């Protein structure tokens, strides 16, 4: 098993995700170095609609649940 500690950017993103437990988030730049959360909501539709209203047209929706 390869173990790699997250870098500061990854840690910051994970900390931001923790703020959205039990919500859907709209992410721009998914999978890139520019990945960030731009909106959240109770459903994927709501999160993406909020993101679009803020001018973000190409987002990915992710559901966050407590573990």
URSUL-V303663 format. One record per helix or strand. SS is the DSSP state (alpha for helix, beta for strand). FROM is the first residue (numbers start at 1). TO is the last residue. Records with the same first field share a line. If there is no record, write none. Layout:
# URSUL-V303663
SS: FROM-TO  FROM-TO
This chain:
# URSUL-V303663
alpha: 8-18  44-53
beta: 23-28  36-41  60-64
